[in-house]
Structures are given as structure tokens and as C-alpha cells.
Amino acid sequence: MTNEAFAEHVLSKVAADQPFEPTTYYDADGDCIEFIAAPDSYYAERIDSLVTVYRSQETDEIVGSLIKGVSRFLREVLRLAPGFKIEI
């Protein structure tokens, strides 16, 4: 299968008439949370060793983020503030 045929096949599976919905994904292997808030093409800007923001290629606005070390961070928060809860 050529690259063009593969791309056409994949794109045919995507419903073009459905509106974009922000998405969040937790990657257990990488222990990170990725959040995409807008359907824009984006580039990554590393803030520090744990946080990367995604900026729109067109407007430079933040359209998403990647947060690393989630489990370690939560363990530390719970150590310092037992009973701490996050409600989403």
C-alpha cells in the first residue's frame, strides 16, 4: 500500500462532520497527561523538565499541554497534604 493510499484510507475513517472535542489522554508508560484543547496544527514549547505547552502554528495561542511525572507529583502532594482530592 502506498503512503497516499494509506493516508486516504485513514482519512476516510475520520468523520469530517463531527465537531472537535477537547481530549485528555494519560499515558501510563510515560506517566504523562496530554491535553489537546483545539484542533489547530501546533508546535511544542518546552517550559521545563515536566511541562510542555502546545502552541497553535497560526496564532501562537496555547492549544494543549503535556505534563510529565504525574504519579510522582501526586505522591508528593499526598505526602504533603494527606486527604487532598482533585475533582474533575
PyMOL Python script that loads the backbone (N, CA, C, O; Angstrom):
from pymol import cmd

cmd.read_pdbstr("""\
ATOM      1  N   MET A   1       0.849  -1.169   0.000  1.00  0.00           N
ATOM      2  CA  MET A   1       0.000   0.000   0.000  1.00  0.00           C
ATOM      3  C   MET A   1       0.898   1.236   0.000  1.00  0.00           C
ATOM      4  O   MET A   1       1.842   1.315   0.787  1.00  0.00           O
ATOM      5  N   THR A   2       0.619   2.179  -0.855  1.00  0.00           N
ATOM      6  CA  THR A   2       1.417   3.401  -0.911  1.00  0.00           C
ATOM      7  C   THR A   2       1.057   4.315   0.256  1.00  0.00           C
ATOM      8  O   THR A   2       0.029   4.132   0.908  1.00  0.00           O
ATOM      9  N   ASN A   3       1.904   5.284   0.507  1.00  0.00           N
ATOM     10  CA  ASN A   3       1.624   6.269   1.556  1.00  0.00           C
ATOM     11  C   ASN A   3       0.326   7.011   1.268  1.00  0.00           C
ATOM     12  O   ASN A   3      -0.471   7.258   2.173  1.00  0.00           O
ATOM     13  N   GLU A   4       0.117   7.366  -0.001  1.00  0.00           N
ATOM     14  CA  GLU A   4      -1.087   8.106  -0.375  1.00  0.00           C
ATOM     15  C   GLU A   4      -2.344   7.260  -0.142  1.00  0.00           C
ATOM     16  O   GLU A   4      -3.353   7.767   0.347  1.00  0.00           O
ATOM     17  N   ALA A   5      -2.280   5.978  -0.492  1.00  0.00           N
ATOM     18  CA  ALA A   5      -3.421   5.091  -0.285  1.00  0.00           C
ATOM     19  C   ALA A   5      -3.694   4.898   1.202  1.00  0.00           C
ATOM     20  O   ALA A   5      -4.847   4.865   1.631  1.00  0.00           O
ATOM     21  N   PHE A   6      -2.629   4.772   1.979  1.00  0.00           N
ATOM     22  CA  PHE A   6      -2.792   4.631   3.423  1.00  0.00           C
ATOM     23  C   PHE A   6      -3.431   5.881   4.015  1.00  0.00           C
ATOM     24  O   PHE A   6      -4.371   5.789   4.804  1.00  0.00           O
ATOM     25  N   ALA A   7      -2.920   7.049   3.635  1.00  0.00           N
ATOM     26  CA  ALA A   7      -3.483   8.308   4.136  1.00  0.00           C
ATOM     27  C   ALA A   7      -4.952   8.434   3.761  1.00  0.00           C
ATOM     28  O   ALA A   7      -5.769   8.844   4.586  1.00  0.00           O
ATOM     29  N   GLU A   8      -5.291   8.091   2.539  1.00  0.00           N
ATOM     30  CA  GLU A   8      -6.685   8.159   2.095  1.00  0.00           C
ATOM     31  C   GLU A   8      -7.555   7.206   2.914  1.00  0.00           C
ATOM     32  O   GLU A   8      -8.669   7.557   3.303  1.00  0.00           O
ATOM     33  N   HIS A   9      -7.045   6.000   3.176  1.00  0.00           N
ATOM     34  CA  HIS A   9      -7.784   5.028   3.981  1.00  0.00           C
ATOM     35  C   HIS A   9      -8.029   5.558   5.393  1.00  0.00           C
ATOM     36  O   HIS A   9      -9.151   5.486   5.895  1.00  0.00           O
ATOM     37  N   VAL A  10      -6.991   6.089   6.035  1.00  0.00           N
ATOM     38  CA  VAL A  10      -7.125   6.607   7.399  1.00  0.00           C
ATOM     39  C   VAL A  10      -8.083   7.780   7.428  1.00  0.00           C
ATOM     40  O   VAL A  10      -8.959   7.843   8.292  1.00  0.00           O
ATOM     41  N   LEU A  11      -7.932   8.710   6.500  1.00  0.00           N
ATOM     42  CA  LEU A  11      -8.801   9.880   6.477  1.00  0.00           C
ATOM     43  C   LEU A  11     -10.249   9.522   6.181  1.00  0.00           C
ATOM     44  O   LEU A  11     -11.156  10.241   6.600  1.00  0.00           O
ATOM     45  N   SER A  12     -10.482   8.439   5.478  1.00  0.00           N
ATOM     46  CA  SER A  12     -11.859   8.025   5.194  1.00  0.00           C
ATOM     47  C   SER A  12     -12.558   7.535   6.454  1.00  0.00           C
ATOM     48  O   SER A  12     -13.787   7.502   6.506  1.00  0.00           O
ATOM     49  N   LYS A  13     -11.790   7.156   7.469  1.00  0.00           N
ATOM     50  CA  LYS A  13     -12.354   6.671   8.736  1.00  0.00           C
ATOM     51  C   LYS A  13     -12.705   7.812   9.685  1.00  0.00           C
ATOM     52  O   LYS A  13     -13.408   7.601  10.673  1.00  0.00           O
ATOM     53  N   VAL A  14     -12.227   8.999   9.398  1.00  0.00           N
ATOM     54  CA  VAL A  14     -12.480  10.160  10.254  1.00  0.00           C
ATOM     55  C   VAL A  14     -13.743  10.855   9.786  1.00  0.00           C
ATOM     56  O   VAL A  14     -13.877  11.200   8.612  1.00  0.00           O
ATOM     57  N   ALA A  15     -14.669  11.056  10.712  1.00  0.00           N
ATOM     58  CA  ALA A  15     -15.919  11.740  10.361  1.00  0.00           C
ATOM     59  C   ALA A  15     -15.658  13.240  10.294  1.00  0.00           C
ATOM     60  O   ALA A  15     -15.431  13.884  11.319  1.00  0.00           O
ATOM     61  N   ALA A  16     -15.691  13.790   9.092  1.00  0.00           N
ATOM     62  CA  ALA A  16     -15.388  15.208   8.894  1.00  0.00           C
ATOM     63  C   ALA A  16     -16.476  16.125   9.428  1.00  0.00           C
ATOM     64  O   ALA A  16     -16.218  17.297   9.704  1.00  0.00           O
ATOM     65  N   ASP A  17     -17.691  15.604   9.578  1.00  0.00           N
ATOM     66  CA  ASP A  17     -18.786  16.460  10.008  1.00  0.00           C
ATOM     67  C   ASP A  17     -18.944  16.514  11.527  1.00  0.00           C
ATOM     68  O   ASP A  17     -19.825  17.217  12.022  1.00  0.00           O
ATOM     69  N   GLN A  18     -18.117  15.791  12.273  1.00  0.00           N
ATOM     70  CA  GLN A  18     -18.204  15.842  13.724  1.00  0.00           C
ATOM     71  C   GLN A  18     -17.361  16.992  14.260  1.00  0.00           C
ATOM     72  O   GLN A  18     -16.220  17.174  13.833  1.00  0.00           O
ATOM     73  N   PRO A  19     -17.914  17.776  15.197  1.00  0.00           N
ATOM     74  CA  PRO A  19     -17.151  18.884  15.754  1.00  0.00           C
ATOM     75  C   PRO A  19     -16.002  18.391  16.634  1.00  0.00           C
ATOM     76  O   PRO A  19     -16.062  17.302  17.205  1.00  0.00           O
ATOM     77  N   PHE A  20     -14.982  19.193  16.728  1.00  0.00           N
ATOM     78  CA  PHE A  20     -13.841  18.858  17.579  1.00  0.00           C
ATOM     79  C   PHE A  20     -14.258  18.895  19.044  1.00  0.00           C
ATOM     80  O   PHE A  20     -15.023  19.768  19.455  1.00  0.00           O
ATOM     81  N   GLU A  21     -13.759  17.953  19.822  1.00  0.00           N
ATOM     82  CA  GLU A  21     -13.956  17.959  21.261  1.00  0.00           C
ATOM     83  C   GLU A  21     -12.588  17.883  21.928  1.00  0.00           C
ATOM     84  O   GLU A  21     -11.768  17.045  21.554  1.00  0.00           O
ATOM     85  N   PRO A  22     -12.325  18.749  22.915  1.00  0.00           N
ATOM     86  CA  PRO A  22     -11.052  18.670  23.632  1.00  0.00           C
ATOM     87  C   PRO A  22     -10.858  17.270  24.196  1.00  0.00           C
ATOM     88  O   PRO A  22     -11.817  16.618  24.609  1.00  0.00           O
ATOM     89  N   THR A  23      -9.613  16.814  24.211  1.00  0.00           N
ATOM     90  CA  THR A  23      -9.322  15.467  24.675  1.00  0.00           C
ATOM     91  C   THR A  23      -8.164  15.463  25.668  1.00  0.00           C
ATOM     92  O   THR A  23      -7.262  16.300  25.610  1.00  0.00           O
ATOM     93  N   THR A  24      -8.219  14.508  26.566  1.00  0.00           N
ATOM     94  CA  THR A  24      -7.148  14.292  27.536  1.00  0.00           C
ATOM     95  C   THR A  24      -6.781  12.816  27.483  1.00  0.00           C
ATOM     96  O   THR A  24      -7.653  11.952  27.395  1.00  0.00           O
ATOM     97  N   TYR A  25      -5.490  12.537  27.538  1.00  0.00           N
ATOM     98  CA  TYR A  25      -5.018  11.163  27.467  1.00  0.00           C
ATOM     99  C   TYR A  25      -3.918  10.965  28.507  1.00  0.00           C
ATOM    100  O   TYR A  25      -2.973  11.751  28.575  1.00  0.00           O
ATOM    101  N   TYR A  26      -4.042   9.921  29.310  1.00  0.00           N
ATOM    102  CA  TYR A  26      -2.989   9.557  30.251  1.00  0.00           C
ATOM    103  C   TYR A  26      -2.199   8.404  29.670  1.00  0.00           C
ATOM    104  O   TYR A  26      -2.766   7.364  29.336  1.00  0.00           O
ATOM    105  N   ASP A  27      -0.905   8.580  29.549  1.00  0.00           N
ATOM    106  CA  ASP A  27      -0.005   7.538  29.051  1.00  0.00           C
ATOM    107  C   ASP A  27       0.711   6.933  30.256  1.00  0.00           C
ATOM    108  O   ASP A  27       1.622   7.544  30.815  1.00  0.00           O
ATOM    109  N   ALA A  28       0.296   5.736  30.652  1.00  0.00           N
ATOM    110  CA  ALA A  28       0.866   5.093  31.835  1.00  0.00           C
ATOM    111  C   ALA A  28       2.353   4.784  31.657  1.00  0.00           C
ATOM    112  O   ALA A  28       3.126   4.899  32.609  1.00  0.00           O
ATOM    113  N   ASP A  29       2.761   4.391  30.443  1.00  0.00           N
ATOM    114  CA  ASP A  29       4.181   4.077  30.207  1.00  0.00           C
ATOM    115  C   ASP A  29       5.056   5.312  30.399  1.00  0.00           C
ATOM    116  O   ASP A  29       6.147   5.221  30.961  1.00  0.00           O
ATOM    117  N   GLY A  30       4.586   6.450  29.938  1.00  0.00           N
ATOM    118  CA  GLY A  30       5.347   7.682  30.073  1.00  0.00           C
ATOM    119  C   GLY A  30       4.992   8.467  31.316  1.00  0.00           C
ATOM    120  O   GLY A  30       5.630   9.477  31.614  1.00  0.00           O
ATOM    121  N   ASP A  31       3.979   8.019  32.050  1.00  0.00           N
ATOM    122  CA  ASP A  31       3.467   8.703  33.238  1.00  0.00           C
ATOM    123  C   ASP A  31       3.238  10.183  32.952  1.00  0.00           C
ATOM    124  O   ASP A  31       3.712  11.063  33.671  1.00  0.00           O
ATOM    125  N   CYS A  32       2.491  10.424  31.872  1.00  0.00           N
ATOM    126  CA  CYS A  32       2.229  11.807  31.491  1.00  0.00           C
ATOM    127  C   CYS A  32       0.767  11.977  31.050  1.00  0.00           C
ATOM    128  O   CYS A  32       0.111  11.029  30.618  1.00  0.00           O
ATOM    129  N   ILE A  33       0.292  13.200  31.174  1.00  0.00           N
ATOM    130  CA  ILE A  33      -1.046  13.558  30.725  1.00  0.00           C
ATOM    131  C   ILE A  33      -0.900  14.535  29.575  1.00  0.00           C
ATOM    132  O   ILE A  33      -0.184  15.531  29.673  1.00  0.00           O
ATOM    133  N   GLU A  34      -1.596  14.233  28.473  1.00  0.00           N
ATOM    134  CA  GLU A  34      -1.600  15.124  27.316  1.00  0.00           C
ATOM    135  C   GLU A  34      -3.012  15.670  27.143  1.00  0.00           C
ATOM    136  O   GLU A  34      -3.988  14.921  27.172  1.00  0.00           O
ATOM    137  N   PHE A  35      -3.104  16.970  26.964  1.00  0.00           N
ATOM    138  CA  PHE A  35      -4.394  17.637  26.794  1.00  0.00           C
ATOM    139  C   PHE A  35      -4.353  18.435  25.497  1.00  0.00           C
ATOM    140  O   PHE A  35      -3.436  19.225  25.270  1.00  0.00           O
ATOM    141  N   ILE A  36      -5.359  18.220  24.646  1.00  0.00           N
ATOM    142  CA  ILE A  36      -5.486  18.972  23.400  1.00  0.00           C
ATOM    143  C   ILE A  36      -6.811  19.724  23.466  1.00  0.00           C
ATOM    144  O   ILE A  36      -7.872  19.105  23.552  1.00  0.00           O
ATOM    145  N   ALA A  37      -6.756  21.061  23.425  1.00  0.00           N
ATOM    146  CA  ALA A  37      -7.943  21.897  23.603  1.00  0.00           C
ATOM    147  C   ALA A  37      -8.518  22.436  22.305  1.00  0.00           C
ATOM    148  O   ALA A  37      -9.656  22.906  22.283  1.00  0.00           O
ATOM    149  N   ALA A  38      -7.748  22.377  21.218  1.00  0.00           N
ATOM    150  CA  ALA A  38      -8.210  22.945  19.950  1.00  0.00           C
ATOM    151  C   ALA A  38      -7.682  22.091  18.797  1.00  0.00           C
ATOM    152  O   ALA A  38      -6.661  21.418  18.940  1.00  0.00           O
ATOM    153  N   PRO A  39      -8.370  22.117  17.664  1.00  0.00           N
ATOM    154  CA  PRO A  39      -7.979  21.266  16.534  1.00  0.00           C
ATOM    155  C   PRO A  39      -6.843  21.833  15.679  1.00  0.00           C
ATOM    156  O   PRO A  39      -6.557  21.297  14.609  1.00  0.00           O
ATOM    157  N   ASP A  40      -6.205  22.886  16.124  1.00  0.00           N
ATOM    158  CA  ASP A  40      -5.157  23.544  15.353  1.00  0.00           C
ATOM    159  C   ASP A  40      -3.931  22.654  15.165  1.00  0.00           C
ATOM    160  O   ASP A  40      -3.666  21.766  15.976  1.00  0.00           O
ATOM    161  N   SER A  41      -3.190  22.900  14.092  1.00  0.00           N
ATOM    162  CA  SER A  41      -1.849  22.341  13.973  1.00  0.00           C
ATOM    163  C   SER A  41      -1.013  23.073  15.013  1.00  0.00           C
ATOM    164  O   SER A  41      -1.199  24.272  15.223  1.00  0.00           O
ATOM    165  N   TYR A  42      -0.097  22.371  15.663  1.00  0.00           N
ATOM    166  CA  TYR A  42       0.631  23.006  16.753  1.00  0.00           C
ATOM    167  C   TYR A  42       2.096  22.613  16.754  1.00  0.00           C
ATOM    168  O   TYR A  42       2.519  21.663  16.096  1.00  0.00           O
ATOM    169  N   TYR A  43       2.857  23.392  17.527  1.00  0.00           N
ATOM    170  CA  TYR A  43       4.257  23.065  17.785  1.00  0.00           C
ATOM    171  C   TYR A  43       4.439  23.029  19.298  1.00  0.00           C
ATOM    172  O   TYR A  43       3.686  23.670  20.033  1.00  0.00           O
ATOM    173  N   ALA A  44       5.433  22.284  19.762  1.00  0.00           N
ATOM    174  CA  ALA A  44       5.671  22.116  21.191  1.00  0.00           C
ATOM    175  C   ALA A  44       6.697  23.134  21.681  1.00  0.00           C
ATOM    176  O   ALA A  44       7.696  23.406  21.015  1.00  0.00           O
ATOM    177  N   GLU A  45       6.426  23.690  22.865  1.00  0.00           N
ATOM    178  CA  GLU A  45       7.364  24.604  23.525  1.00  0.00           C
ATOM    179  C   GLU A  45       7.599  24.075  24.930  1.00  0.00           C
ATOM    180  O   GLU A  45       6.700  24.106  25.770  1.00  0.00           O
ATOM    181  N   ARG A  46       8.794  23.596  25.183  1.00  0.00           N
ATOM    182  CA  ARG A  46       9.117  23.035  26.498  1.00  0.00           C
ATOM    183  C   ARG A  46       9.285  24.172  27.497  1.00  0.00           C
ATOM    184  O   ARG A  46      10.065  25.098  27.276  1.00  0.00           O
ATOM    185  N   ILE A  47       8.543  24.090  28.600  1.00  0.00           N
ATOM    186  CA  ILE A  47       8.626  25.100  29.656  1.00  0.00           C
ATOM    187  C   ILE A  47       9.704  24.720  30.663  1.00  0.00           C
ATOM    188  O   ILE A  47      10.533  25.549  31.040  1.00  0.00           O
ATOM    189  N   ASP A  48       9.689  23.465  31.094  1.00  0.00           N
ATOM    190  CA  ASP A  48      10.713  22.933  31.990  1.00  0.00           C
ATOM    191  C   ASP A  48      10.773  21.423  31.789  1.00  0.00           C
ATOM    192  O   ASP A  48      10.250  20.919  30.795  1.00  0.00           O
ATOM    193  N   SER A  49      11.390  20.695  32.701  1.00  0.00           N
ATOM    194  CA  SER A  49      11.549  19.253  32.507  1.00  0.00           C
ATOM    195  C   SER A  49      10.235  18.483  32.627  1.00  0.00           C
ATOM    196  O   SER A  49      10.167  17.315  32.244  1.00  0.00           O
ATOM    197  N   LEU A  50       9.194  19.125  33.155  1.00  0.00           N
ATOM    198  CA  LEU A  50       7.918  18.437  33.346  1.00  0.00           C
ATOM    199  C   LEU A  50       6.783  18.944  32.461  1.00  0.00           C
ATOM    200  O   LEU A  50       5.852  18.192  32.175  1.00  0.00           O
ATOM    201  N   VAL A  51       6.837  20.175  32.030  1.00  0.00           N
ATOM    202  CA  VAL A  51       5.704  20.780  31.313  1.00  0.00           C
ATOM    203  C   VAL A  51       6.113  21.225  29.910  1.00  0.00           C
ATOM    204  O   VAL A  51       7.119  21.908  29.718  1.00  0.00           O
ATOM    205  N   THR A  52       5.306  20.820  28.947  1.00  0.00           N
ATOM    206  CA  THR A  52       5.427  21.270  27.563  1.00  0.00           C
ATOM    207  C   THR A  52       4.072  21.825  27.158  1.00  0.00           C
ATOM    208  O   THR A  52       3.043  21.199  27.412  1.00  0.00           O
ATOM    209  N   VAL A  53       4.063  22.994  26.531  1.00  0.00           N
ATOM    210  CA  VAL A  53       2.796  23.528  26.024  1.00  0.00           C
ATOM    211  C   VAL A  53       2.796  23.392  24.513  1.00  0.00           C
ATOM    212  O   VAL A  53       3.842  23.436  23.866  1.00  0.00           O
ATOM    213  N   TYR A  54       1.609  23.227  23.970  1.00  0.00           N
ATOM    214  CA  TYR A  54       1.420  23.163  22.530  1.00  0.00           C
ATOM    215  C   TYR A  54       0.817  24.488  22.087  1.00  0.00           C
ATOM    216  O   TYR A  54      -0.210  24.920  22.609  1.00  0.00           O
ATOM    217  N   ARG A  55       1.465  25.127  21.118  1.00  0.00           N
ATOM    218  CA  ARG A  55       1.005  26.417  20.606  1.00  0.00           C
ATOM    219  C   ARG A  55       0.542  26.276  19.167  1.00  0.00           C
ATOM    220  O   ARG A  55       1.140  25.559  18.364  1.00  0.00           O
ATOM    221  N   SER A  56      -0.544  26.982  18.863  1.00  0.00           N
ATOM    222  CA  SER A  56      -1.083  26.984  17.507  1.00  0.00           C
ATOM    223  C   SER A  56      -0.033  27.526  16.546  1.00  0.00           C
ATOM    224  O   SER A  56       0.606  28.540  16.827  1.00  0.00           O
ATOM    225  N   GLN A  57       0.145  26.857  15.422  1.00  0.00           N
ATOM    226  CA  GLN A  57       1.087  27.353  14.415  1.00  0.00           C
ATOM    227  C   GLN A  57       0.590  28.641  13.780  1.00  0.00           C
ATOM    228  O   GLN A  57       1.384  29.428  13.266  1.00  0.00           O
ATOM    229  N   GLU A  58      -0.720  28.861  13.810  1.00  0.00           N
ATOM    230  CA  GLU A  58      -1.283  30.046  13.179  1.00  0.00           C
ATOM    231  C   GLU A  58      -1.341  31.256  14.106  1.00  0.00           C
ATOM    232  O   GLU A  58      -1.082  32.379  13.675  1.00  0.00           O
ATOM    233  N   THR A  59      -1.687  31.030  15.402  1.00  0.00           N
ATOM    234  CA  THR A  59      -1.919  32.162  16.308  1.00  0.00           C
ATOM    235  C   THR A  59      -0.950  32.232  17.478  1.00  0.00           C
ATOM    236  O   THR A  59      -0.926  33.239  18.186  1.00  0.00           O
ATOM    237  N   ASP A  60      -0.160  31.205  17.702  1.00  0.00           N
ATOM    238  CA  ASP A  60       0.739  31.076  18.848  1.00  0.00           C
ATOM    239  C   ASP A  60       0.013  30.944  20.184  1.00  0.00           C
ATOM    240  O   ASP A  60       0.659  30.932  21.232  1.00  0.00           O
ATOM    241  N   GLU A  61      -1.318  30.844  20.171  1.00  0.00           N
ATOM    242  CA  GLU A  61      -2.065  30.629  21.406  1.00  0.00           C
ATOM    243  C   GLU A  61      -1.827  29.198  21.889  1.00  0.00           C
ATOM    244  O   GLU A  61      -1.568  28.300  21.088  1.00  0.00           O
ATOM    245  N   ILE A  62      -1.916  28.993  23.206  1.00  0.00           N
ATOM    246  CA  ILE A  62      -1.770  27.651  23.757  1.00  0.00           C
ATOM    247  C   ILE A  62      -3.015  26.842  23.419  1.00  0.00           C
ATOM    248  O   ILE A  62      -4.136  27.253  23.716  1.00  0.00           O
ATOM    249  N   VAL A  63      -2.802  25.678  22.791  1.00  0.00           N
ATOM    250  CA  VAL A  63      -3.916  24.811  22.398  1.00  0.00           C
ATOM    251  C   VAL A  63      -3.838  23.439  23.067  1.00  0.00           C
ATOM    252  O   VAL A  63      -4.664  22.567  22.797  1.00  0.00           O
ATOM    253  N   GLY A  64      -2.851  23.249  23.936  1.00  0.00           N
ATOM    254  CA  GLY A  64      -2.728  21.981  24.626  1.00  0.00           C
ATOM    255  C   GLY A  64      -1.489  21.947  25.507  1.00  0.00           C
ATOM    256  O   GLY A  64      -0.745  22.923  25.602  1.00  0.00           O
ATOM    257  N   SER A  65      -1.283  20.800  26.151  1.00  0.00           N
ATOM    258  CA  SER A  65      -0.124  20.673  27.028  1.00  0.00           C
ATOM    259  C   SER A  65       0.217  19.205  27.259  1.00  0.00           C
ATOM    260  O   SER A  65      -0.586  18.308  27.001  1.00  0.00           O
ATOM    261  N   LEU A  66       1.420  18.992  27.748  1.00  0.00           N
ATOM    262  CA  LEU A  66       1.890  17.674  28.151  1.00  0.00           C
ATOM    263  C   LEU A  66       2.530  17.857  29.516  1.00  0.00           C
ATOM    264  O   LEU A  66       3.404  18.706  29.688  1.00  0.00           O
ATOM    265  N   ILE A  67       2.095  17.061  30.489  1.00  0.00           N
ATOM    266  CA  ILE A  67       2.639  17.128  31.846  1.00  0.00           C
ATOM    267  C   ILE A  67       3.243  15.768  32.168  1.00  0.00           C
ATOM    268  O   ILE A  67       2.558  14.746  32.117  1.00  0.00           O
ATOM    269  N   LYS A  68       4.527  15.764  32.498  1.00  0.00           N
ATOM    270  CA  LYS A  68       5.252  14.522  32.803  1.00  0.00           C
ATOM    271  C   LYS A  68       5.335  14.302  34.311  1.00  0.00           C
ATOM    272  O   LYS A  68       5.154  15.234  35.094  1.00  0.00           O
ATOM    273  N   GLY A  69       5.607  13.069  34.707  1.00  0.00           N
ATOM    274  CA  GLY A  69       5.835  12.751  36.115  1.00  0.00           C
ATOM    275  C   GLY A  69       4.598  12.901  36.979  1.00  0.00           C
ATOM    276  O   GLY A  69       4.692  13.341  38.126  1.00  0.00           O
ATOM    277  N   VAL A  70       3.442  12.543  36.444  1.00  0.00           N
ATOM    278  CA  VAL A  70       2.172  12.754  37.134  1.00  0.00           C
ATOM    279  C   VAL A  70       2.092  11.946  38.432  1.00  0.00           C
ATOM    280  O   VAL A  70       1.726  12.498  39.469  1.00  0.00           O
ATOM    281  N   SER A  71       2.417  10.685  38.398  1.00  0.00           N
ATOM    282  CA  SER A  71       2.321   9.844  39.601  1.00  0.00           C
ATOM    283  C   SER A  71       3.238  10.344  40.707  1.00  0.00           C
ATOM    284  O   SER A  71       2.825  10.432  41.863  1.00  0.00           O
ATOM    285  N   ARG A  72       4.455  10.666  40.369  1.00  0.00           N
ATOM    286  CA  ARG A  72       5.414  11.177  41.358  1.00  0.00           C
ATOM    287  C   ARG A  72       4.908  12.470  41.973  1.00  0.00           C
ATOM    288  O   ARG A  72       4.997  12.666  43.185  1.00  0.00           O
ATOM    289  N   PHE A  73       4.371  13.362  41.128  1.00  0.00           N
ATOM    290  CA  PHE A  73       3.832  14.632  41.610  1.00  0.00           C
ATOM    291  C   PHE A  73       2.679  14.393  42.588  1.00  0.00           C
ATOM    292  O   PHE A  73       2.630  15.007  43.653  1.00  0.00           O
ATOM    293  N   LEU A  74       1.753  13.502  42.226  1.00  0.00           N
ATOM    294  CA  LEU A  74       0.603  13.237  43.094  1.00  0.00           C
ATOM    295  C   LEU A  74       1.022  12.585  44.408  1.00  0.00           C
ATOM    296  O   LEU A  74       0.459  12.889  45.459  1.00  0.00           O
ATOM    297  N   ARG A  75       2.014  11.685  44.353  1.00  0.00           N
ATOM    298  CA  ARG A  75       2.523  11.083  45.597  1.00  0.00           C
ATOM    299  C   ARG A  75       3.078  12.165  46.520  1.00  0.00           C
ATOM    300  O   ARG A  75       2.837  12.135  47.726  1.00  0.00           O
ATOM    301  N   GLU A  76       3.814  13.112  45.961  1.00  0.00           N
ATOM    302  CA  GLU A  76       4.401  14.190  46.760  1.00  0.00           C
ATOM    303  C   GLU A  76       3.314  15.094  47.340  1.00  0.00           C
ATOM    304  O   GLU A  76       3.396  15.500  48.499  1.00  0.00           O
ATOM    305  N   VAL A  77       2.297  15.409  46.535  1.00  0.00           N
ATOM    306  CA  VAL A  77       1.189  16.237  47.025  1.00  0.00           C
ATOM    307  C   VAL A  77       0.490  15.527  48.178  1.00  0.00           C
ATOM    308  O   VAL A  77       0.202  16.151  49.199  1.00  0.00           O
ATOM    309  N   LEU A  78       0.215  14.240  48.034  1.00  0.00           N
ATOM    310  CA  LEU A  78      -0.470  13.492  49.087  1.00  0.00           C
ATOM    311  C   LEU A  78       0.398  13.347  50.339  1.00  0.00           C
ATOM    312  O   LEU A  78      -0.122  13.270  51.452  1.00  0.00           O
ATOM    313  N   ARG A  79       1.698  13.309  50.160  1.00  0.00           N
ATOM    314  CA  ARG A  79       2.595  13.265  51.319  1.00  0.00           C
ATOM    315  C   ARG A  79       2.517  14.575  52.094  1.00  0.00           C
ATOM    316  O   ARG A  79       2.478  14.580  53.324  1.00  0.00           O
ATOM    317  N   LEU A  80       2.495  15.683  51.361  1.00  0.00           N
ATOM    318  CA  LEU A  80       2.472  16.996  51.996  1.00  0.00           C
ATOM    319  C   LEU A  80       1.076  17.416  52.458  1.00  0.00           C
ATOM    320  O   LEU A  80       0.937  18.191  53.405  1.00  0.00           O
ATOM    321  N   ALA A  81       0.048  16.903  51.789  1.00  0.00           N
ATOM    322  CA  ALA A  81      -1.333  17.277  52.117  1.00  0.00           C
ATOM    323  C   ALA A  81      -2.211  16.024  52.104  1.00  0.00           C
ATOM    324  O   ALA A  81      -2.979  15.814  51.165  1.00  0.00           O
ATOM    325  N   PRO A  82      -2.100  15.192  53.142  1.00  0.00           N
ATOM    326  CA  PRO A  82      -2.921  13.969  53.191  1.00  0.00           C
ATOM    327  C   PRO A  82      -4.403  14.314  53.047  1.00  0.00           C
ATOM    328  O   PRO A  82      -4.890  15.285  53.626  1.00  0.00           O
ATOM    329  N   GLY A  83      -5.103  13.503  52.266  1.00  0.00           N
ATOM    330  CA  GLY A  83      -6.520  13.734  52.084  1.00  0.00           C
ATOM    331  C   GLY A  83      -6.834  14.667  50.919  1.00  0.00           C
ATOM    332  O   GLY A  83      -8.004  14.899  50.614  1.00  0.00           O
ATOM    333  N   PHE A  84      -5.808  15.204  50.265  1.00  0.00           N
ATOM    334  CA  PHE A  84      -6.020  16.088  49.127  1.00  0.00           C
ATOM    335  C   PHE A  84      -6.753  15.347  48.018  1.00  0.00           C
ATOM    336  O   PHE A  84      -6.419  14.204  47.707  1.00  0.00           O
ATOM    337  N   LYS A  85      -7.751  15.994  47.418  1.00  0.00           N
ATOM    338  CA  LYS A  85      -8.513  15.364  46.359  1.00  0.00           C
ATOM    339  C   LYS A  85      -8.632  16.323  45.185  1.00  0.00           C
ATOM    340  O   LYS A  85      -8.685  17.541  45.353  1.00  0.00           O
ATOM    341  N   ILE A  86      -8.672  15.740  43.992  1.00  0.00           N
ATOM    342  CA  ILE A  86      -8.901  16.508  42.772  1.00  0.00           C
ATOM    343  C   ILE A  86     -10.224  16.048  42.197  1.00  0.00           C
ATOM    344  O   ILE A  86     -10.437  14.853  41.988  1.00  0.00           O
ATOM    345  N   GLU A  87     -11.109  16.989  41.941  1.00  0.00           N
ATOM    346  CA  GLU A  87     -12.388  16.649  41.351  1.00  0.00           C
ATOM    347  C   GLU A  87     -12.438  17.220  39.938  1.00  0.00           C
ATOM    348  O   GLU A  87     -12.209  18.410  39.718  1.00  0.00           O
ATOM    349  N   ILE A  88     -12.742  16.349  38.997  1.00  0.00           N
ATOM    350  CA  ILE A  88     -12.794  16.777  37.589  1.00  0.00           C
ATOM    351  C   ILE A  88     -14.209  16.630  37.095  1.00  0.00           C
ATOM    352  O   ILE A  88     -14.493  16.931  35.935  1.00  0.00           O
TER     353      ILE A  88
END
""", "prot")
cmd.dss("prot")
cmd.show_as("cartoon", "prot")
cmd.util.cbc("prot")
cmd.orient("prot")
